[in-house]
Amino acid sequence: MLRVRPSANQSSSHRHALDAESERQLVRIWWTTPCSLRQLAREFRVSHMTVYRLVQTAARPQ
């Protein structure tokens, strides 16, 4: 199996973890604007499945 080492400016994981504030902001934007999951994923540099999971588990902000 061929293994490729990441370059110095590239992490070994493609995941970009969101902090709690970013998660709250993402969910708020989802509920208050007509953004798609993919648009939010690009904006926050995460996968669209990450966005999907967040909006499925988060309550609608008051």
N, C-alpha and C positions, 0 to 999 in steps of 0.2 A: 504494500500500500504506500502510495506517495504522500508524504506529509509536507505541507508548505508552511514555512515559518512566517508569521506576520512581520511586516516591516516595522521599523522603530516607531512610526506614527500611527500604527494600526494595532488595535488590541486583538487578542486571540479570540475574543467573542464578538459576535455581531450585535449583541444585546446592548441596549442603552437604557439602563435602569432609570426610572423616574422617581424623583423624591416626592414626598407627600404633597408639597405645594404644587408641583407640576401636575400631579394626578388630579388634585382638586380643580386646577385651572382647566385641564383637558375636559373633565366632566362638565364643568360649567359652560365651556364653549360648546360642547356637544348639545346641551339642552337649550342654549340660548341663540344659536346661530344655525343656519342651514348648511353645515359642513358635513362632508362624508367622512366615514371612518378612514379612508385612505388619505384624505386631505389632512386630517389630524395626525395621522401616523407620520406623514412627511414633515409636518410642522414640528412635531415633538421628537422626530428621529427614532421612532419605534416601529414595530410591525403593526399592520392593521389588526392582527389578532390580539395584540397587546391592548390596543384601543378598544376592541370589541369586548374583551374580558373586563376591562375597567368600567365601561358603560353598562354592562350587564350586571355587575355586582354593586355598583354605586347607586345610592338613592338620588332622586331628582333634587337638586339644590332648591332651597326655599327662597 
